Amino acid sequence: MSTSQTPGHRDIVPITDESIRLGQFLKLAGLADSGAQAREMLEDGLVAVNGEPEERRGRQLRRADLVTVDLPAGEVRAVVG
């Protein structure tokens, strides 16, 4: 995984449109290296949006949504900015 975040750290990741799909956001935020890895993370139940488990890559995120990924090293969070 390419993320350089410290577990528990929260980054604000800016987007250019009003919304972004969750799979795209995972890559943009550096939480997944590829779409395939994002899909696997979602299928494995490692991703939550605003505290709720999420499995849909196409879930539309908007500014201020909080995405949490449960990694072996600890939780990593990113906010849609």
DRENVEX-379398 format. One record per residue (C-alpha): residue in one letter; x, y, z. Coordinates in steps of 0.25 Angstrom, whole numbers, plus 5000, padded with zeros to 4 digits. Layout:
<atoms>
AXYZ ...
</atoms>
This chain:
<atoms>
M500050005000 S500550144996 T500050225008 S501050295016 Q500050335027 T500250305041 P499150215047 G498050305052 H498550425044 R497450495036 D497850565023 I496950655015 V496950615001 P496450724991 I495450684980 T495150774968 D493750734965 E492550734975 S492650584977 I493650464975 R493450314974 L493950244986 G494950154978 Q495550274971 F495650344985 L496450224991 K497450244979 L497450394980 A497750394995 G498850294993 L498050185001 A498050084989 D499050064978 S498050024968 G496550004965 A496749854967 Q497349884981 A496249974985 R495249874981 E495949764989 M495949865001 L494449885000 E494149744998 D494949705010 G494149805019 L495349895022 V494650025017 A493650115025 V493050245020 N492550335032 G492750225041 E491850125033 P492450005026 E492450025011 E492649915000 R492249994988 R493350054979 G492350144972 R491850214985 Q491850364983 L492650444993 R492450594995 R493350695003 A493450665018 D493150515016 L494150435025 V494750305019 T495450215028 V496250095024 D496649985034 L498049945031 P498949845039 A499749965044 G498450035049 E497350125044 V497650225033 R496650335031 A496450435019 V495450545018 V494850585005 G495250735003 
</atoms>
